[in-house]
């Protein structure tokens, strides 16, 4: 019995599906199935009932699940204890970015990490999106990351970095058309939308529903502000982007900002709640607080 097999057991139990478990664990469905089969053979009992709708825990599986989760938690506590016993902080973290490095102040983060810890705190920095970052932290493919929007506080902890305005931008040539436009005119224009799992879009859809408006149909879809701005600047549509990017593009004469309503999204740095006392997490959280919340440090 290996820890990775136990993690697979818990993930299948949580997702109720071999395919979804394989996606979370970044492995194949056949590998997940083989690990479950190996555990069942070792325990000499079935852990799941295979049904057309997915994997359902047996009564024995349900009892073993609770104990398995305790074993995995204890293994993480053991690893944490080993790190605490080290004479100095040493280790690496996988950090997910939901926006570009300039906006997230990565240059300052790396400078401070090097200054305070030298080469003892190593960072693997990956560009991603808010939704995927949460999924990757949950599946242990990332240790921490920046996200927009809400997150389940019973599962994650983190540092609130304030709210960001999300503005509607339009092609520069449309200035007269949209300057005094109301929402009912704005929603009729061609739109470049973020992909469905993007917090911008989720927030906007709620906003439209509250105002009794239909969500505009996407002519184009993209997952990065830079791409949305390129589409808007081409004269093809309007689109939502964060305030700093919108203002910069407007100064360059590429777009104009609609002077009407705007959305607000919370920006956070998050990690698993059970890692609150992890020395590496505490180290990077401290650096982020110094950069983003200097008055509070």
Steps between C-alpha positions, in 0.01 A plus 500: 500500500646832386401857586428576133249213495329643807484844337342339194242323721402830665485686167275237339277510808476881479435515125297181467653444159821341366539752218461806724737349756757435226472864386555630854796266555649574157516132410310252283166338576662157467763594761229615742303181442812288556581677828147449632512134398836457677359650821192280482721195461716605794198576719327187369172682458329721239528873564261615227197386307547566128175649368403665166500836683842454657677359804298456820668415830410170659420496872853373567644764269320775690646381830851475356475844334496686832805311623679552168449876520650494849804308374556752219463793740751339735746453215477871419548588867808279505642682199421834664673390822809401305513845342458671836790298640730626227747765615400724213222524244573293190256391235307583185146616429290479186327837457212561260445841337154599378628823344822638354809526718510881501147529637571236767830667600707188435822698458461634856406156629813340351723784621372466856520120494862520386582768757341320797567136414768499234469186290332305779147592388453385143197592293355319199271763347225392261254715302144378531147623579311544827279194460783271390724628782240397760468157338878456485545599865227254593676224303847594637629602158551850644583608856350849481381762256321824419129492414211733431165438665376303798643177637373252763657616825458159665737360238742783424672776694685797365567871482234742374668745263208736450249540218563579135271691268399324180406747225323485167728602215404578142686581177627857493290567190181421694537793741194695386295180476554388859584819691141559610373145444287327764520135593226403255715634213825357638368142518390517135853567375740223391692362801831329558439278803728326743458122505208365711711408806661846526404699814451812283230325304336338803482840673362666186232234452379555857508878441291471182249271669456745789433781249252288304726495192586207277865398493646625169593238244873454447634572154849419627624317812840514668659432839745791532447877531770565239310292245167665582663843458650397165153396379346825626778710348441332164157665490312171523328518837488628857641305795565486874857550627655605829540872562881523475506335157200700377654832605833419338334399172288817507811718547651330196191589298408135439167496686263718695343423838123511533424759774209298638499220758792278585541170681718430803682174570703405806862399441647245741810291553387154613622157612353200681376590847673197651835653396457813713803404712716376214828699522523545122142627475555731797815635334339586166182630670714734707674633191168556322360687801806728503455577129122538482409607854801696627297699754392178673850353542 
